[in-house]
């Protein structure tokens, strides 16, 4: 059959516009809101939202094609092609329809991020494609046994439920089996856990091979072998992911960092950081002000933990606005161990005052109240401190920082020469 004739007569061609509308119109905003601007690795994960409707469409079209072959009694004739070849021929456009739906989702997320998918995350796309192939073949099997009119709707419901419902389970491993745990992948400094990619690939491949054995039973015990193959693939896939949590990500290899050593401090950022040179210059200008104020700064600031470096991390892409905040967080004293053991830390509300002073000192501009970050009382105290000579400010900083290391008293919020 000619490709043009195959596409013209396939049920996938009729379903494709509806799938594209569902993906772009109904899911587009949700997918776009999950990406990180300028970060390619975050483009692939949100595409998983389109996987359930695409799998449902593939299952329905696969079942319809099987019912049509059965209705035309094509398998009962003496075709030159084997039953498996016939099935794969009519399922190729079905699988292509599902892939087109995912491609539309990928275009939506890529435009929202302003970046192309990262090559390091193509395994996730392969997992999506494998799930759609399995849905197409299993839908085809349903179409061989169910009544013609019931085959497509039943297959659509079953396909959607099997791929869409696992994300609602409290137990995380079912979602990993159908590639439905990628949405939050990946922030800078994170990569997807390989087990979360291999498990759906393995399960889907096993189901595809089992379906192929049922469609073309060239062995005596083909159906028994198909059941054993599907069960073995499922068992190994579950073993791979049974220990994963809801967010299957790992820390990224720090060797991927790009370090700028042309000045001090050395700044190491992820290669996806937009305008990395400008970010490095801003870090150095801010640290120069902090150093001039007497605040010690590490010789190396890194976006991930490295030996001999101060971590300059946090989620999200490094931007001009959050560089001072990241620096301030890096220089903040850690919450003391006694606070974790006793549950008492009266200085909790005072930490943001020091954070505000560090931010203001780094930028050289007076701070302003920020909801959920700096209160008006914090800003008032910081402005009083900034009005003092540099030596007084440094003494206040050292005294205040030291007070935050205890678990019994709050820091003294008086400033020499200022109001309480």
KOLMIKE-454368 format. One record per atom (N, C-alpha, C): z, x, y. Coordinates in steps of 0.05 Angstrom, whole numbers, padded with zeros to 5 digits, always signed. Each point is the difference from the previous one (the first is absolute). Example, Ala and Ser with C-alpha at 12.3 -4.5 7.8 and 13.67 -1.06 7.14 Angstrom:
% KOLMIKE-454368
+00156+00264-00114+00000-00018+00024+00000+00018+00024-00014-00007+00021+00001+00016+00024+00014-00015+00022
***
This chain:
% KOLMIKE-454368
+00000+00017-00024+00000-00017+00024+00000+00018+00025-00017-00007+00019-00001+00015+00024+00026-00003+00016+00006+00021+00015+00025+00000+00015+00000-00023+00020-00022-00004+00013-00002-00021+00020+00005-00028-00012-00012-00004-00024+00005-00025-00014+00029-00003-00009+00011+00022-00009+00028+00000-00009+00019-00008+00023-00005+00012+00023+00017-00006+00023-00004-00028+00010-00025-00009-00001-00006-00027+00010+00012-00022-00017+00002+00005-00026+00010-00021-00018+00029+00003-00007+00013+00022+00009+00028+00005-00007+00019-00018+00016+00021-00009-00013+00020-00016+00015+00015+00018+00020+00000+00026-00005+00013+00018+00019-00013-00001+00028-00026-00004+00001-00013-00002+00025+00009-00024+00016+00005-00022-00014+00010-00024+00014+00030+00003+00009+00015+00015-00016+00028+00004+00007+00005+00020+00022-00018+00019+00002+00005+00023+00018+00006-00008+00029-00015-00019+00012+00007-00007+00028+00028-00011+00003+00009-00016-00019+00027-00011+00001+00021+00022-00003-00006+00019-00017+00019+00022-00003+00002+00017+00025-00023+00005+00012+00000+00016+00025+00015-00014+00022-00005-00027+00003+00014-00015+00020+00030+00000-00004+00008-00003-00026+00029+00001-00006+00012+00026+00008-00013+00022-00007+00011+00027+00005+00001+00006+00030-00022-00006+00014-00002+00008+00028+00016-00019+00018-00003-00026-00005+00012-00019+00019+00030-00005-00007+00006-00004-00025+00027-00008-00007+00019+00025-00003-00011+00022-00010+00016+00023-00005-00004+00023+00020-00019-00002+00017-00007+00022+00018+00023+00009+00017+00013-00018+00013+00022+00007+00018+00023+00013-00015+00007-00011-00023+00022+00012-00016-00007+00028-00009-00024+00005-00008-00008+00027-00008+00000+00019+00024-00011-00009+00022-00002+00017+00024+00027+00008+00011+00019-00018-00003+00027+00006+00011+00015+00020-00017-00010+00006-00024+00015+00018-00018-00009+00029+00002-00021+00006+00015-00010+00027+00001+00013+00015+00023-00001+00027-00001+00009+00017+00021-00024+00010+00016+00000-00004+00026-00023+00009+00016-00006+00030-00004-00025+00006-00006-00008+00027-00003+00007+00014-00027+00012-00016-00018+00010+00012-00025-00016-00010-00023-00019+00016-00010-00017-00008-00022+00014-00008-00026+00022+00014-00008+00013-00008-00025+00012-00028+00001+00004-00011+00023+00012-00027+00002-00021-00022-00002-00026+00007-00003-00021-00019+00001-00003-00014-00027+00004+00014-00022-00006-00011-00027+00022-00019-00009+00025+00005+00005+00022-00016-00011-00002-00029+00007-00004-00008+00026-00001-00029+00006-00022-00015-00012-00021+00014-00011-00022-00013-00013+00010-00016-00024+00023+00007-00011+00011-00014-00023+00003-00030+00004+00003-00008+00026+00003-00028+00006-00024-00016-00008-00024+00013-00001-00024-00013-00007-00005+00001-00030+00017+00013-00015-00005+00004-00029+00003-00026-00016+00020-00016+00006+00004-00024-00015-00023-00020+00003-00008-00006+00025-00023-00019+00002-00026+00012-00011-00004+00026+00002-00024+00013-00012+00001-00002-00030+00024+00005-00012+00002-00002-00029-00004-00029-00009+00010-00019+00015-00004-00028-00007-00029-00008+00000-00015+00010+00021-00028-00006+00002-00015+00013-00023+00007+00025-00007-00013+00014-00023+00005-00015-00026+00024-00008-00004+00006-00015-00025-00015-00026-00002-00001-00014+00022-00014-00026+00001-00030+00004-00005-00012+00019+00014-00029+00005-00004-00006+00010-00028+00018+00017-00010-00004+00010-00027+00001-00022-00021+00018-00019+00004+00003-00023-00018-00025-00018+00002-00009-00004+00025-00024-00017+00004-00024+00012-00014-00004+00026+00003-00023+00013-00013+00001-00002-00030+00024+00003-00012+00003-00003-00029-00006-00028-00009+00010-00020+00016-00006-00028-00007-00029-00006+00002-00014+00012+00019-00029-00004+00004-00015+00012-00023+00008+00024-00009-00014+00012-00023+00004-00017-00025+00025-00010-00003+00005-00017-00024-00015-00026+00002-00001-00012+00024-00015-00025+00003-00029+00004-00006-00011+00023+00007-00029+00005-00005-00005+00011-00028+00022+00002-00016-00002+00010-00028-00013+00027-00001+00003+00016+00020-00012+00027+00000+00011+00017-00023+00027+00000-00005+00010+00017-00022-00010-00009-00027-00008-00026-00003-00009-00010-00026-00029+00008-00006-00014+00008+00020-00028+00008-00004-00001+00029-00011-00023+00011-00001-00003+00027-00011-00007+00019+00023+00018+00004+00018-00006+00017+00024-00003+00029-00008-00016+00014+00015-00002+00029-00004+00025+00014+00007+00014-00010+00021+00024+00013+00009+00024-00011-00015+00020+00017-00003+00025-00007-00014+00016-00020+00017+00019-00014-00012+00017-00017+00016+00015+00014+00022+00008+00025-00005+00014+00015+00021-00019+00007+00023-00024+00007-00006-00020+00006+00021-00006-00025+00016-00002-00022-00013-00004-00025+00015+00023-00006+00019+00024+00003-00011+00024-00005+00016+00002+00019+00024-00005+00025-00005+00002+00019+00022-00022-00004+00021-00023-00010-00009-00022-00005+00019+00008-00022+00020+00011-00022-00011+00007-00022+00018+00026+00005+00015+00016+00019-00010+00026+00006+00014-00003+00021+00021-00022+00015+00000-00003+00020+00021+00000-00012+00028-00015-00021+00005+00002-00012+00027+00028-00012+00006+00014-00009-00021+00027-00010+00004+00019+00022+00009-00001+00022-00013+00017+00023+00008-00008+00009+00027-00027+00001+00006-00009+00008+00026+00010-00019+00022+00003-00026-00006+00011-00019+00019+00029+00007+00007+00016+00006-00020+00027+00008+00004+00002+00025+00017-00017+00020-00007+00000+00025+00016-00008-00005+00029-00019-00019+00004-00008-00006+00027+00023-00012+00016+00016-00016-00013+00024-00011+00013+00019+00022+00008+00005+00019-00018+00017+00022+00007-00012+00018+00022-00027+00003-00001-00013+00016+00021+00004-00013+00027-00001-00027+00001+00004-00014+00026+00029+00005+00009+00019-00001-00019+00028+00006+00008+00003+00028+00010-00014+00019-00013+00002+00028+00008-00012+00004+00028-00021-00014+00006-00012+00001+00027+00020-00010+00021+00014-00022-00007+00019-00011+00019+00023+00020+00005+00011+00012-00020+00022+00018+00003-00009+00026+00014-00024+00009-00007-00010+00025+00013-00005-00004+00030-00010-00023+00007-00004-00006+00029+00027-00002+00014+00019-00012-00013+00027-00003+00012+00013+00027+00004-00004+00018-00019+00013+00026+00002-00017+00020+00017-00025-00006+00003-00018+00019+00013-00003+00026-00016+00001-00003-00026-00002+00023-00018-00012-00008-00026-00014+00018-00014-00011-00005-00026+00021+00004-00022-00004-00012-00023+00019+00004-00022+00002+00030-00007+00024+00008-00006+00005+00028-00007-00011+00005-00028-00015+00022-00005-00010+00006-00027+00023+00003-00020+00023+00008+00009+00023+00005-00018+00010-00026-00013-00008-00023+00011+00010-00026-00009-00022-00017-00014-00022+00013-00008-00022-00014-00014+00009-00011-00027+00021+00012-00012+00010-00010-00025+00009-00029+00002+00011-00007+00023+00008-00028+00004-00024-00019+00000-00022+00009+00012-00025-00016-00001-00010-00003-00028+00002+00022-00016-00008-00002-00028+00017-00020-00016+00026-00001+00007+00018-00019-00014-00009-00029+00008-00006-00004+00025-00009-00027+00008-00026-00008-00016-00019+00019-00001-00025-00006-00014+00005-00005-00029+00018+00014-00013+00006-00005-00028+00012-00027-00005+00018-00008+00018+00012-00027-00002-00021-00022+00002-00020+00004+00018-00021-00020+00003-00018+00000-00025-00006+00023-00012-00016+00001-00024+00014-00015-00023+00026+00005-00002+00015-00014-00021+00000-00030+00005+00004-00009+00025-00001-00028+00006-00027-00013-00007-00021+00015+00005-00027-00011-00006-00004-00003-00030+00008+00020-00016-00004-00001-00029+00019-00021-00013+00025-00001+00009+00018-00019-00011-00008-00029+00007-00010-00004+00025-00011-00026+00007-00023-00007-00017-00017+00019-00007-00023-00004-00017+00010-00010-00028+00021+00012-00010+00011-00008-00026+00010-00029+00001+00013-00007+00022+00009-00028+00003-00024-00019+00000-00021+00008+00013-00024-00017+00002-00013-00004-00027+00005+00018-00019-00011-00003-00027+00014-00020-00017+00025-00006+00007+00016-00018-00017+00008-00026+00013+00001-00001+00026+00008-00025+00014-00025-00018+00005+00005-00026+00004-00022-00018+00006-00014+00009+00026-00026-00004+00002-00016+00010+00022+00011-00006+00027+00007-00025+00006+00009-00008+00026+00028+00011+00007+00016+00004-00021+00028+00009+00005+00002+00031+00001-00020+00014-00010+00002+00029-00003+00005+00014+00027-00017-00006+00020+00001+00014+00025+00026-00006+00015+00008-00025+00004+00025-00005+00015+00025+00011-00014+00001-00003-00027+00022+00011-00014+00001+00030+00003-00023+00013-00003+00000+00030+00003+00008+00008+00028-00008-00015+00020+00007+00007+00027+00030-00002+00004+00012-00021-00010+00029-00003+00003+00015+00022-00015-00009+00005-00025+00014+00021-00016-00004+00027+00013-00024+00006+00010-00004+00026+00012+00017+00004+00025+00001-00021+00017+00016+00002+00024+00030+00004-00007+00009-00016-00019+00029+00002-00007+00008+00027-00011-00017+00010-00018+00006+00026-00013+00001+00023+00019-00017-00001+00021-00001+00022+00019+00017-00006+00025+00003-00025+00007+00014-00006+00024+00030-00004-00003+00009-00011-00022+00028-00007-00003+00019+00023-00005-00009+00022-00013+00020+00021-00006+00014+00011+00025-00011-00002+00024+00013+00010+00024+00025-00017+00007+00002-00024-00011+00023-00017+00006+00023+00004-00020-00005+00017-00020+00021+00005-00020+00020+00020+00012+00025-00004-00006+00021+00019+00009-00003+00027-00015-00008-00001-00025-00005+00025-00015-00026+00013+00010+00000+00025+00008-00023+00011+00013-00023+00008-00019+00005+00006-00025-00021+00012-00016-00024-00019-00005+00003-00027-00001-00024-00016-00005-00021+00003+00022+00008+00004+00025-00019+00003+00021-00016+00026-00002+00013+00020-00011-00014+00026-00004-00023-00002-00020+00003-00018-00019-00020-00003-00021-00026-00011+00010+00001-00014+00023-00025-00013+00011-00006+00011+00027+00010+00024+00006-00007+00014+00026+00008-00016+00024+00024-00012-00001+00009-00017+00023+00025+00012+00013+00003+00026+00000+00023+00012+00014-00009+00021+00020-00024-00002+00010-00011+00020+00018+00002-00007+00029+00008-00024+00007-00003-00009+00028+00014+00018+00020+00023+00011-00007+00015+00017+00018-00008+00029-00001-00020+00007-00015-00009+00028-00002-00022+00005+00021+00000+00021+00014+00021+00019-00001+00005+00011+00028+00025+00004+00007+00007+00012+00025-00006+00030-00001-00002+00013+00023-00002+00029-00001+00024+00012-00015-00006+00020-00016+00021+00012-00016+00004-00014-00027-00016-00020-00006+00002-00014-00026-00027+00000-00014+00001+00000-00026-00024-00004-00017+00008-00020-00022-00020-00013-00011+00005-00019-00021+00008+00014-00025+00019-00012-00015+00008+00011-00025-00023-00002-00020-00008+00021-00013-00023-00002-00019+00005-00020-00022+00025-00005-00008+00005-00019-00021-00009-00028+00008+00003-00007+00026-00008-00026+00010-00030-00003+00001-00015+00022-00002-00029-00002-00001-00010+00000-00029+00013+00017-00017-00009+00003-00028+00007-00025-00016+00022-00013+00006+00008-00024-00016-00021-00022+00002-00008-00010+00024-00020-00021+00000-00027+00009-00010-00007+00026+00004-00025+00010-00011+00000-00001-00030+00023+00009-00012+00002+00000-00029+00000-00028-00012+00016-00018+00012+00001-00027-00010-00027-00014+00002-00013+00002+00024-00025-00013+00004-00022+00011-00019+00001+00026-00004-00020+00012-00018+00004-00009-00029+00026-00001-00008+00006-00010-00027-00009-00029-00003+00005-00017+00020-00009-00028-00002-00030-00003+00000-00014+00017+00015-00029+00000+00000-00011+00007-00027+00011+00021-00012-00009+00009-00027+00006-00022-00021+00023-00012+00002+00007-00021-00019-00018-00024+00003-00007-00007+00025-00018-00022+00004-00028+00006-00011-00008+00025+00004-00026+00009-00011-00001-00003-00030+00022+00007-00013+00001-00002-00030-00002-00030-00009+00012-00017+00016-00001-00029-00007-00028-00011+00004-00012+00008+00022-00028-00009+00006-00020+00010-00021+00003+00025-00007-00019+00012-00020+00016+00013-00022+00009-00016-00020+00017+00010-00022-00017+00015-00020-00005+00025+00005-00017+00016-00018+00017+00012-00023+00026-00005+00000+00017+00009-00022+00011-00024-00014+00009+00004-00025+00011-00022-00016+00025-00012+00013+00018+00018+00008+00025-00009+00012-00001+00003+00030-00022-00008+00013-00003+00005+00028+00021-00014+00017+00005-00025-00007+00020-00016+00016+00028+00012-00003+00007+00008-00024+00026+00012-00004+00002+00026+00015-00022+00015+00000+00000+00025+00015+00002-00005+00030-00013-00022+00009+00001-00006+00029+00028-00007+00008+00014-00015-00016+00028-00007+00006+00017+00025+00001-00004+00017-00020+00016+00025-00001-00006+00018+00024-00026+00001+00008-00007+00017+00023+00012-00011+00026-00001-00026+00004+00012-00012+00024+00030+00004+00000+00013-00004-00023+00029+00004-00002+00008+00029+00006-00015+00019-00011+00006+00028+00004-00003+00008+00030-00022-00010+00012-00004+00006+00028+00022-00012+00017+00009-00024-00006+00021-00013+00015+00026+00015-00004+00006+00009-00024+00025+00014-00006+00001+00026+00016-00022+00015-00001+00000+00026+00015+00002-00005+00030-00014-00020+00010+00001-00006+00029+00028-00007+00008+00013-00017-00015+00028-00008+00007+00018+00024-00001-00004+00018-00020+00016+00024-00002-00003+00018+00025-00024+00001+00011-00006+00016+00023+00015-00010+00025+00002-00026+00003+00010-00011+00025+00027-00014-00002+00013+00000-00023+00025-00015-00002+00022+00011+00017-00002+00025+00008+00021+00012+00017-00007+00000+00029-00023-00010+00008-00008+00000+00028+00013-00023+00015+00005+00005+00026+00011-00022+00016-00023-00015+00014+00007-00017+00019-00020-00017+00012-00020+00016+00017+00008+00023+00010-00018+00016+00017-00005+00027-00014-00022+00002-00016-00004+00023-00017-00013+00023+00016+00016+00013+00017-00011+00023+00015+00017+00025-00006-00012+00023+00005+00013+00025-00004-00002+00016+00027+00018+00019+00003-00002+00018+00023-00025+00017-00002-00013+00003+00022-00025+00015+00000+00006+00030-00001-00019+00015-00011+00003+00029-00003+00001+00012+00028+00021+00014+00007+00002+00013+00027-00022+00020+00005-00013+00010-00021-00021+00019+00005-00024-00012+00014-00002-00027+00001-00021-00013+00015+00004+00001+00030+00024+00007+00009+00005+00001+00029-00017+00022+00013-00008-00006+00024-00014+00020+00017+00019+00010+00021+00006+00026+00000+00019+00012+00018-00013+00015+00022+00009-00005+00024-00010+00014+00024+00021+00021+00007-00008+00025-00002+00018+00023+00004-00006+00015+00026-00016-00012+00017-00008+00014+00024+00021+00001+00022+00021-00016-00003+00022+00000+00019+00026-00005-00014+00020-00005+00016+00027-00006-00011+00009-00027+00011+00011-00017-00017+00003+00005-00029-00026-00004-00015-00001+00009-00025-00022-00006-00018+00002-00030-00007-00023-00013+00002+00000-00029-00005-00019-00006-00023+00010-00013-00021-00015-00007-00024-00003-00030-00001-00025-00009+00000-00006-00029-00001-00020-00006-00022-00002-00025-00008-00019-00008-00020-00028+00001+00012-00020+00007-00016-00027+00003+00011-00012-00026+00012+00011-00024-00008-00011-00025+00010+00011-00006+00028+00018+00016+00011+00012-00006+00026-00022+00000+00021-00004-00022+00015-00020-00001+00020+00006+00020+00023-00021+00014+00009+00002+00019+00022+00024+00019-00005-00001+00014-00022+00023+00016-00009+00006+00022+00021-00020+00011+00013+00005+00021+00020+00017-00011+00023-00006-00024+00009+00015-00012+00022+00029-00005-00009+00003-00010-00024+00027-00005-00010+00017+00026-00001-00013+00021-00008+00015+00026-00001+00008+00009+00028-00019-00003+00019+00007+00007+00028+00023-00016+00011+00000-00026-00007+00022-00017+00010+00026+00008-00013+00000+00006-00025+00025+00008-00014+00011+00025+00014-00018+00019+00006+00010+00025+00012+00009-00004+00029-00013-00017+00015+00010-00005+00027+00027-00014+00000+00004-00019-00019+00026-00013-00001+00021+00019-00010-00006+00016-00020+00021+00019-00010+00006+00021+00021-00019+00007+00017+00005+00019+00021+00021-00011+00020-00001-00025+00006+00020-00012+00018+00027-00001-00014+00001-00006-00026+00025-00001-00014+00012+00028-00002-00016+00020-00005+00010+00027-00001+00011+00009+00027-00014-00007+00021+00009+00007+00027+00027-00013+00006+00005-00023-00012+00025-00014+00004+00023+00011-00017-00007+00019-00018+00020+00013-00017+00002-00013-00028-00017-00018-00006+00000-00013-00026-00016+00018-00020+00013+00009-00022-00015+00016-00019-00020-00016-00015-00024+00012-00003-00022-00013-00015-00009+00019-00021-00006-00010-00024-00009+00017-00023-00026+00013+00007-00005+00023-00013-00025+00015+00005-00024-00014-00012+00004-00018-00020-00022-00014-00012+00008-00030-00002-00018-00017+00009+00003-00029-00003-00022-00010-00019+00008-00013-00021-00018-00008-00020+00001-00030-00005-00023-00012-00006-00001-00029-00006+00010-00006-00028+00006+00020-00016+00012-00004-00026+00019+00023-00005+00020-00004-00018+00019+00021-00005-00013+00026-00010+00007+00022+00013-00011+00026-00008+00023+00020+00003+00001+00021-00017+00021+00020+00003-00001+00013+00027+00023+00001+00013+00002+00013+00026-00011-00016+00023-00006-00025-00004-00011-00017+00021+00017-00025+00004+00000-00009+00025+00015-00025+00007-00020-00023-00004+00008-00020-00015-00018-00022-00006-00006-00017+00025-00025-00003+00006-00009-00015+00023-00017-00023-00010+00014-00017-00016-00015-00020-00015+00003-00028+00010+00003-00018-00019+00000-00028+00006-00026-00013-00008+00001-00027-00003-00024-00014-00009-00019-00004+00023-00025-00003-00006-00020-00006+00020-00013+00026+00010-00022-00005+00015-00015+00022+00011+00015+00011+00025+00001+00026+00003+00012+00012+00024-00017-00008+00024+00013-00012+00020-00014-00008+00025+00014+00013+00024-00013-00001+00023+00012+00012+00024+00027-00013+00007+00001-00027-00004+00024-00014+00009+00024+00006-00018-00005+00005-00026+00024+00003-00017+00007+00029-00005-00014+00019+00011+00007+00028-00003+00028+00006+00011+00007-00009+00024+00028+00005+00010+00021-00013-00018-00007-00024-00010+00020-00014-00018+00003+00015-00026-00021+00011-00011+00002+00015-00025+00016+00026+00005-00005+00013+00023+00015+00024+00006+00030-00006+00003+00006-00022+00014+00028-00007+00003+00013-00006-00026-00014-00014-00018+00011-00006-00026+00004+00025-00016-00018+00019+00002+00003+00026-00014+00025+00015+00009+00006-00002+00026+00023+00015+00011+00026-00015-00001-00001-00025-00009+00025-00015-00002+00017+00011-00023+00027+00000+00003+00017+00008-00022-00001-00020-00023+00002+00008-00025+00000-00019-00022+00025-00017+00000-00002-00023-00011+00024-00017-00003+00019+00014-00020+00025+00004+00008+00018+00016-00017+00005-00013-00028+00006+00017-00019+00004-00009-00027+00024-00019-00002+00020+00004+00017+00023-00018-00001-00007-00029+00007-00021-00004+00016-00008-00027+00007-00011-00014-00025-00013+00015-00018-00012-00012-00024+00022-00006-00021+00020+00017+00000+00021-00003-00021+00021-00021+00009+00006+00000+00025+00021-00019+00010-00011-00026+00011-00025+00001+00008-00012-00024+00013+00008-00004+00029+00014+00020+00011+00010-00001+00027-00014+00021+00018-00012-00009+00021-00014+00018+00019-00001-00014+00027+00022+00002+00015+00001-00015+00026-00021+00010+00020-00011+00024-00004-00019+00011+00019-00029-00009-00004-00004-00019-00019-00027-00010-00006-00015-00008+00026+00013-00016+00016-00013-00011+00024-00004+00022+00022+00014+00022-00003-00003+00022+00020-00022+00019-00006-00012-00001-00024-00021+00019-00007-00024-00003+00018-00007-00025+00006-00024-00004+00015+00002+00011+00029+00024+00003+00010+00003+00012+00026-00010+00029+00000+00008+00015-00020-00009+00028-00003-00030+00001-00005-00010-00019-00016-00029-00001-00005-00015-00005+00026+00010-00018+00017-00013-00006+00026+00000+00025+00018+00023+00015+00000+00000+00024+00016-00019+00021-00009-00002+00004-00027-00020+00019-00011-00028-00008+00007-00006-00026-00002-00027-00010+00007-00006+00004+00029+00019-00006+00018-00004+00003+00028-00003+00030+00008+00015+00017-00013-00002+00029+00005-00027+00011-00009-00009-00010-00023-00026+00010-00011-00023-00009+00018+00001-00024+00011-00023-00010+00016+00003+00007+00029+00024+00006+00009+00005+00006+00028-00001-00025+00018+00003-00023-00013+00000-00025+00015+00025-00016-00006+00010-00016+00019+00024-00016-00005-00005-00021-00022+00019-00005-00017-00004-00020-00021+00001-00028+00011-00010-00019-00015+00001-00028+00006+00011-00015-00024+00012-00023+00004+00010-00016-00023-00023-00008-00018+00004+00003-00026-00019-00008-00020+00014-00019-00020-00009-00024-00003+00013-00019-00019+00003+00012-00027+00023-00003-00012+00006+00009-00027+00001+00031-00002-00001+00014+00023+00002+00029-00001+00020+00010+00020-00004-00004+00026+00018+00009+00021+00010-00024+00016+00026-00003+00002+00012-00021+00016+00002+00008+00030+00006-00019+00017+00003+00007+00028+00024+00018+00004+00021-00002-00016+00023+00018+00002-00008+00028-00008-00017+00003-00021-00009+00026-00008-00016+00013+00023-00017-00015+00012-00017+00011+00022+00016+00008+00024+00020-00017+00006+00017+00006+00023+00015+00026-00003+00011+00005-00024+00014+00024-00006-00019+00024+00001-00023-00003-00012-00019+00022-00001-00009+00008+00029-00004-00020+00017-00008+00006+00027+00022+00015+00015+00025-00006-00005+00022+00015+00011-00001+00029-00009-00005+00004-00026-00001+00027-00010-00023+00015+00012-00023-00012+00002-00024+00014+00011+00004+00007+00029+00018-00013+00014+00005+00006+00028+00017+00025+00004+00012+00010-00022+00017+00023+00001-00016+00026-00002+00012+00023+00008-00013+00026-00003-00006+00005-00029-00019+00018-00006-00007+00006-00028+00024+00009-00017+00017+00016+00011+00023+00010-00015+00019-00023-00009+00004-00019+00019+00017-00023-00007-00014-00017-00021-00026-00004+00002-00014-00016-00020+00002+00013-00028-00003+00027-00001+00002+00013-00026+00028-00002-00012+00020+00002+00017+00027-00002-00009+00005-00029-00011-00010-00020+00015+00002-00027-00009-00014-00004-00027-00024+00011-00002-00015-00003-00025+00015+00012-00024+00011+00024+00003+00014+00013-00022+00025-00015-00007+00015-00010+00020+00024-00015-00005-00006-00026-00014-00021-00014+00010-00007-00026-00011-00011+00003-00029-00016+00020-00004-00011+00004-00027+00022+00007-00020+00020+00016+00009+00022+00007-00018+00016-00025-00007+00004-00018+00020+00016-00024-00005-00014-00018-00020-00026+00000-00002-00015-00017-00019+00004+00009-00028+00011+00024-00004+00004+00010-00028+00025-00010-00013+00017-00015+00015+00025-00010-00011-00002-00029-00007+00020-00010-00015-00001-00028-00009+00024-00016+00010+00015+00011+00019+00024-00014+00009-00002-00009+00029-00012+00016+00017+00000-00006+00029-00028-00002+00010-00003-00014+00022-00026-00002+00014-00001+00023+00020-00024+00009+00008-00003+00021+00020+00011-00010+00027+00009+00019+00016+00009-00006+00027-00025-00006+00017-00001-00024+00011-00024-00008+00015+00003+00004+00030+00018+00017+00008+00003+00008+00028-00016+00024+00005-00010+00002+00025-00017+00023+00008+00013+00013+00024+00005+00026-00001+00011+00014+00024-00016-00006+00025+00013-00011+00020-00015-00006+00024-00013-00028+00000+00002-00015-00023-00013-00026-00002+00021-00021-00006-00008-00025+00001+00017-00023-00006+00002-00004-00030+00021-00014-00008+00004-00005-00029-00021-00020-00010
***
